[in-house]
Amino acid sequence: SMALVVIAVLSGMEPQNDTYSTEALSATIPVFRLAFMLNLAVWLAGGCAAVFERYNVNYLFLLDISPELDVTAISLLKFASVQTGVWILLFFGFLADVKFGAVLLSSRPSLSASHLSLAHLYVGVLLVLQTAVTAKWVSRKHRLSFFRLVFRTCCLVPLAPVSFSENLFADFLTSIGRPLKDFAYTVCYLGHWRGMDVLEIRSNCQASDGLAWFGLQLMLVMPLIIRMWQCIRRVRDTGVCFLHLLNCGKYATTILVSILAAARLSDLGLSAGETQCVRIVGYVCATVYAATWDLAVDFGLNVRDRRCLFPGG
């Protein structure tokens, strides 16, 4: 936490590098943010595992994880701490170089005269180191287990029964809209590692039309589509129609809101004010729908004879 405070202080200091640009720095932030949010997800997974272990919840069985795999709260937290340490080290060096020329630019002055992108260099080293740590820490059995989960969740729905782990993983995918956007941006950013200015890369990678934009919108709604198919499959497997179709409607409403946000409603003859009103109504309806479902069904707050969340409470 102290290292993060130092980075925050460093970010607020006045730059001493004549070539520093806030816009150029902002163009690189989504790439570092993606790596940070992936690390944060592992921290949260470790925290959840610690709670499960504290109350003797067999989460390995619930998530269909082989007992042979070393998946514990301690192992997850150790992995997250190493990955976060790598991220802090590289991001600190990047900030110090961009704002003050204190690391690579001071030891290798020729870099400033070359056409090599300093941001791409740091990002490349970060990705290589974190990939190496992952390959060292996560065994082949772990990777195969994860890839099987991804394949079953994304490719077999609705052809096979939905397990709890697939349901949970699809729910996780619906909650990471920002990391998915950052992932698409990172792929585009790394694809332009030479021959373009950083600001031009940012402009191209944040285009609001074209095939790349359409692919991004499809990637954002695909987890919602997967959850819809899972709900439909659950209707067949359980015979409970109303409840699962109601859950399916929640995701369909969210997809509709995504379409409203991405569509050019002005082409339909709507004014700017009317467009905003339509979108606000859609946002409110989807939010109320999802919140009501979470409180009444997922959390079970309307069940009078519900038991305490924690044993012995």
ZAPA-331438 format. One line per field, with one value per residue (C-alpha): residue in one letter; x, y, z. Coordinates in Angstrom, 1 decimal, padded with zeros to 4 digits. Example, Ala and Ser with C-alpha at 12.3 -4.5 7.8 and 13.67 -1.06 7.14 Angstrom:
residues 2
type: [a; s]
u: [012.3; 013.7]
v: [-004.5; -001.1]
w: [007.8; 007.1]
This chain:
residues 313
type: [s; m; a; l; v; v; i; a; v; l; s; g; m; e; p; q; n; d; t; y; s; t; e; a; l; s; a; t; i; p; v; f; r; l; a; f; m; l; n; l; a; v; w; l; a; g; g; c; a; a; v; f; e; r; y; n; v; n; y; l; f; l; l; d; i; s; p; e; l; d; v; t; a; i; s; l; l; k; f; a; s; v; q; t; g; v; w; i; l; l; f; f; g; f; l; a; d; v; k; f; g; a; v; l; l; s; s; r; p; s; l; s; a; s; h; l; s; l; a; h; l; y; v; g; v; l; l; v; l; q; t; a; v; t; a; k; w; v; s; r; k; h; r; l; s; f; f; r; l; v; f; r; t; c; c; l; v; p; l; a; p; v; s; f; s; e; n; l; f; a; d; f; l; t; s; i; g; r; p; l; k; d; f; a; y; t; v; c; y; l; g; h; w; r; g; m; d; v; l; e; i; r; s; n; c; q; a; s; d; g; l; a; w; f; g; l; q; l; m; l; v; m; p; l; i; i; r; m; w; q; c; i; r; r; v; r; d; t; g; v; c; f; l; h; l; l; n; c; g; k; y; a; t; t; i; l; v; s; i; l; a; a; a; r; l; s; d; l; g; l; s; a; g; e; t; q; c; v; r; i; v; g; y; v; c; a; t; v; y; a; a; t; w; d; l; a; v; d; f; g; l; n; v; r; d; r; r; c; l; f; p; g; g]
u: [000.0; 002.9; 004.2; 000.8; 000.9; 004.3; 003.0; 000.1; 002.4; 004.7; 001.7; 000.9; 004.4; 005.3; 007.2; 010.8; 011.0; 010.5; 008.9; 006.3; 002.6; -000.4; -002.3; 000.4; 000.5; -003.3; -003.0; -001.0; -003.1; -005.7; -002.9; -001.5; -005.0; -005.9; -002.9; -003.8; -007.5; -006.5; -004.3; -007.1; -009.4; -006.9; -006.7; -010.5; -010.5; -008.0; -010.2; -013.3; -011.4; -010.2; -013.8; -014.9; -012.1; -012.9; -016.5; -015.6; -017.3; -016.0; -015.6; -013.4; -016.4; -018.8; -016.6; -015.7; -012.0; -009.8; -008.5; -005.2; -004.7; -003.2; -006.1; -006.1; -006.5; -002.8; -001.7; -004.0; -002.8; 000.8; 000.4; -001.5; 001.2; 004.0; 002.1; 001.2; 004.8; 005.9; 003.2; 004.2; 007.9; 007.3; 004.6; 006.8; 009.7; 007.5; 006.2; 009.7; 011.0; 008.1; 007.9; 011.6; 013.7; 015.0; 015.4; 016.1; 016.4; 019.1; 021.1; 020.4; 020.2; 020.2; 016.6; 015.3; 016.8; 015.6; 012.1; 011.5; 008.3; 009.2; 005.6; 005.6; 009.0; 007.7; 004.4; 006.2; 008.5; 005.5; 003.6; 006.6; 007.4; 003.8; 003.4; 006.6; 005.3; 002.0; 003.7; 005.9; 003.2; 000.2; 000.8; -000.2; -003.1; -004.4; -004.2; -006.0; -008.7; -009.2; -009.2; -011.8; -014.0; -013.7; -014.5; -017.5; -018.9; -018.4; -018.7; -020.9; -023.8; -026.7; -025.7; -024.7; -026.1; -024.8; -022.6; -022.3; -018.7; -019.9; -022.7; -020.3; -017.7; -020.3; -021.5; -018.0; -017.6; -020.7; -019.1; -015.9; -017.0; -014.2; -011.4; -012.9; -012.7; -009.1; -008.2; -009.4; -007.5; -004.4; -004.4; -004.8; -002.1; 000.5; -000.3; 001.0; 004.3; 006.2; 005.7; 002.9; 002.7; 001.1; -001.7; -002.4; -002.5; -005.0; -007.2; -007.2; -007.8; -010.7; -012.5; -016.3; -017.1; -015.8; -015.3; -013.1; -015.8; -018.4; -016.2; -015.8; -019.5; -020.0; -017.4; -019.1; -022.6; -021.3; -021.2; -024.8; -025.8; -024.0; -026.0; -029.2; -028.5; -027.6; -031.0; -032.8; -030.8; -031.7; -035.4; -034.9; -032.8; -034.9; -038.3; -038.6; -039.8; -040.9; -037.9; -035.2; -037.0; -037.3; -033.6; -033.1; -035.1; -032.7; -029.8; -032.0; -032.8; -029.1; -028.4; -031.1; -029.5; -026.1; -027.7; -029.3; -026.0; -024.1; -026.8; -027.0; -030.6; -030.3; -030.6; -034.1; -035.1; -034.7; -033.2; -030.3; -032.7; -035.0; -032.0; -030.8; -034.3; -034.6; -031.2; -031.9; -035.2; -033.4; -030.7; -033.2; -035.4; -032.4; -030.9; -034.2; -034.8; -031.3; -031.3; -034.8; -033.6; -030.4; -032.2; -035.3; -033.8; -030.0; -029.8; -033.1; -034.1; -037.8; -037.5; -039.0; -037.5; -034.0; -031.1; -028.2; -025.4; -022.7; -022.9; -023.7; -024.7]
v: [000.0; 002.4; 001.8; 002.8; 006.0; 006.8; 006.3; 008.6; 011.3; 010.8; 011.2; 014.6; 016.1; 018.6; 017.0; 017.9; 016.2; 018.6; 015.9; 015.0; 015.1; 014.4; 013.2; 010.7; 009.4; 009.0; 007.0; 004.3; 004.2; 001.7; -000.8; -000.6; -000.5; -003.8; -005.5; -003.9; -005.0; -008.6; -008.6; -007.1; -009.9; -012.5; -010.5; -010.7; -014.4; -015.0; -013.0; -015.0; -018.3; -017.1; -016.5; -019.9; -021.6; -019.7; -021.1; -024.6; -024.1; -026.7; -024.2; -026.7; -029.0; -026.2; -024.8; -028.3; -027.7; -030.9; -031.5; -032.2; -028.6; -026.2; -023.7; -022.1; -018.6; -018.5; -019.6; -017.1; -014.2; -015.1; -015.1; -011.8; -010.2; -011.2; -010.0; -006.7; -006.2; -006.6; -004.1; -001.5; -001.8; -001.3; 001.4; 003.3; 003.1; 004.2; 007.3; 008.2; 008.0; 009.8; 012.7; 013.0; 010.8; 009.2; 005.5; 004.4; 007.9; 008.8; 005.6; 005.2; 008.8; 007.3; 006.1; 009.7; 010.2; 006.8; 006.1; 003.4; 004.1; 004.2; 003.3; 000.2; -000.8; -000.7; -002.3; -005.1; -005.8; -005.8; -008.3; -010.6; -010.6; -011.2; -013.9; -015.5; -015.3; -016.9; -019.7; -020.4; -020.1; -021.7; -025.3; -027.0; -028.7; -025.3; -023.8; -026.8; -026.7; -022.9; -023.4; -026.2; -023.9; -021.1; -023.5; -025.0; -021.6; -019.9; -022.7; -025.4; -023.2; -024.2; -027.7; -029.0; -028.6; -025.5; -026.2; -023.8; -022.9; -022.0; -019.9; -018.1; -017.5; -016.1; -013.8; -012.7; -011.9; -009.7; -007.7; -006.8; -004.4; -001.9; -004.6; -006.0; -002.5; -002.1; -005.5; -004.5; -001.2; -003.0; -005.4; -002.4; -000.4; -003.2; -003.7; -000.2; -000.5; 001.5; 004.0; 006.0; 008.7; 007.7; 010.2; 008.8; 005.3; 006.4; 008.0; 004.9; 002.5; 004.5; 004.9; 005.2; 003.4; 000.8; -002.9; -002.6; -000.7; -003.3; -006.1; -004.3; -003.9; -007.6; -008.6; -006.5; -008.0; -011.6; -012.4; -011.2; -013.5; -016.4; -015.8; -015.6; -019.0; -020.4; -019.3; -020.9; -024.1; -024.1; -024.0; -027.3; -028.9; -027.9; -027.5; -024.2; -021.8; -018.5; -017.8; -018.6; -016.7; -013.7; -013.9; -014.2; -011.0; -009.2; -009.8; -009.1; -005.7; -005.0; -005.9; -003.5; -000.7; -001.4; -001.1; 002.2; 003.5; 002.5; 003.3; 006.6; 007.4; 010.7; 008.7; 007.8; 011.5; 011.9; 015.1; 015.2; 015.8; 013.0; 010.6; 011.4; 010.8; 007.4; 006.3; 007.5; 005.6; 002.5; 002.8; 003.3; 000.4; -002.0; -000.9; -001.3; -004.7; -006.0; -004.5; -006.0; -009.4; -009.3; -008.3; -010.5; -013.6; -013.8; -012.4; -014.0; -011.0; -011.7; -015.2; -015.1; -018.4; -017.8; -018.9; -016.7; -016.1; -017.3; -020.5; -020.0; -016.4]
w: [000.0; 000.7; -002.8; -004.2; -002.1; -003.6; -007.1; -006.3; -005.0; -008.1; -010.4; -008.8; -009.0; -011.6; -014.6; -015.3; -018.7; -021.6; -023.8; -021.1; -022.3; -020.1; -023.2; -024.1; -020.5; -020.6; -023.8; -021.9; -018.7; -020.0; -020.6; -017.1; -015.7; -017.4; -015.7; -012.3; -012.5; -013.3; -010.3; -008.2; -009.4; -008.0; -004.7; -004.4; -005.3; -002.5; -000.1; -001.0; -000.6; 002.9; 003.9; 002.5; 004.4; 007.6; 007.5; 006.1; 002.8; 000.3; -002.6; -004.5; -004.8; -005.6; -008.4; -009.7; -009.0; -008.7; -005.2; -006.8; -007.6; -005.1; -005.0; -001.5; -000.1; 000.7; -002.8; -004.5; -002.2; -002.8; -006.5; -006.4; -004.2; -006.6; -009.7; -008.0; -007.0; -010.6; -011.7; -009.1; -010.0; -013.7; -013.4; -011.0; -013.4; -016.3; -014.4; -013.2; -016.8; -018.5; -016.0; -014.9; -017.2; -014.0; -015.0; -018.6; -020.0; -017.6; -018.0; -021.8; -023.2; -026.7; -026.1; -026.3; -029.7; -031.1; -032.5; -029.8; -027.8; -024.1; -023.2; -025.4; -023.9; -020.3; -021.3; -023.2; -020.2; -017.8; -020.0; -020.4; -016.6; -015.6; -018.1; -016.8; -013.2; -014.3; -016.1; -013.1; -010.5; -012.4; -013.2; -016.5; -014.7; -013.5; -017.0; -018.6; -015.9; -016.6; -020.4; -020.1; -018.0; -020.6; -023.4; -021.7; -020.7; -024.1; -026.7; -025.2; -024.0; -024.4; -025.6; -022.2; -018.6; -016.8; -013.8; -010.9; -011.9; -015.5; -014.1; -011.8; -014.5; -016.9; -014.2; -013.7; -017.4; -017.3; -014.5; -016.2; -018.9; -018.3; -018.3; -021.6; -023.1; -021.8; -023.3; -026.7; -026.4; -025.2; -028.2; -030.6; -028.6; -028.8; -032.5; -033.2; -031.4; -034.1; -036.8; -035.0; -032.4; -029.1; -029.5; -033.0; -031.6; -028.9; -031.6; -033.7; -030.8; -029.5; -032.8; -032.5; -035.8; -038.1; -037.8; -034.7; -032.9; -033.9; -032.6; -029.3; -028.9; -029.7; -027.1; -024.5; -025.0; -025.5; -021.8; -021.5; -024.4; -022.7; -019.5; -021.5; -023.1; -019.7; -018.3; -021.2; -020.7; -017.0; -018.0; -019.8; -017.1; -014.1; -015.5; -013.6; -016.4; -014.9; -012.6; -015.2; -017.9; -015.6; -015.0; -018.8; -019.2; -016.9; -019.3; -022.3; -020.8; -020.3; -023.9; -025.0; -022.9; -024.6; -028.0; -027.0; -025.8; -029.0; -031.6; -033.4; -032.5; -034.3; -037.6; -036.5; -036.3; -032.5; -031.2; -028.8; -025.9; -026.9; -027.4; -023.8; -022.4; -024.2; -022.9; -019.3; -019.2; -020.5; -017.8; -015.0; -016.1; -016.4; -013.1; -011.2; -012.9; -012.0; -008.4; -007.7; -008.9; -006.9; -003.7; -004.0; -005.6; -005.5; -001.9; -000.8; 001.2; 000.6; 002.1; 005.6; 006.8; 005.4; 007.6; 008.7; 006.3; 008.7; 010.6; 014.3; 013.6]
